[in-house]
Amino acid sequence: MPTSNATPWGVRRLALYPDVTQVPYARTELDPATQTTRYFRADGTHVDIGNKHGTGTTTAGQTSTSSDGGGPNPPPPSDSDLTEDSDSDA
């Protein structure tokens, strides 16, 4: 079997990672009462990150299928289902 010294195509597409972003905290912990994350500097002081994240909401819409194509007088739905979609307010 012949051998090749060609570089695999995937390796040619690789790039260096972008510069690392420094975060303003050294450690995190979960507040057991509120189930939110608390952020702390290396010296143990609290870092106020702010309320940057909201709570998610769920949107729901009803879908249905009928036994035929409908026409001018479609029959009532023979099958009904409820679909849910996630919507973030952040």
N, C-alpha and C positions, 0 to 999 in steps of 0.2 A: 504494500500500500504506500503510495507516495506521501511525503510529508510536506507541510506548508509552513512558512514563517509569517504568514499574513496574520494581522491582528484581528481577533474576532470583532464583528461589527458592534456588539454591545459595549465593548471596552472603549471603542472610539467615541462613543456617546457620553462617557462618564465626564463629570466635571467636579471640581472641588466644592466642598460644602461652603455655604456663605459664612461670613464672620459670625461668631457666637455673640448673641445678645446677652448682656449682663442684666440680671434681674435684681431688684432692690431688696431682696430678702435672702436669708441663708437657710432657713428651715420653715417648715409648715407643720401645723397640727390641726386636727379636727376638733371643733368645739362640740362637746357631747350634747349640750343643751339645744343649740341651734342647727347642728349638722352643717355648719359652714366652715370654711377653711380660715385659719388665722395665720398671719405671716409675721416672721420675726427676723431681725437682723442678727448678725453673728454675735453681737454683744447681748442679745436677749431682749432688746427693746422691740415693741410692737410696731409693725409697719402698717399704716392705713392704706389699703389698696383702693378703697372706695367701692361703691356699689356699681361695678361695671357690668355685672351680669344680672339679668332679670330671670323671672321664672318662665318656663315654657307654657304654652297653651295648646290645647287640642282642638282642632276644628273637625267637625263631623258633617258629612253630607250623606243623604240617603240615595242609594242607587236601586234601580229595579230593572228586571227583565220581563218581557212579556212573551206569550206563546207565539206571536206572529210579528210581522213587521210594523204593525200599527195601523197604517192607513188613516182615513178621516175619522174613524170611530174605533180607536184602539181598545182592546179589552183591558180590564184591570190587571195590574201586575200579578204574575203568577209566582214570582220569586222576588223577595226583597232582601236587601243586605245593607248594612251600615258600614261605611268606610270611614276610617279615621286618618287624619294627617297631622303631623306635628308642625307647630308654628312657634318659633322662638321670638320673644320680644326684646332680645338683647341687641 
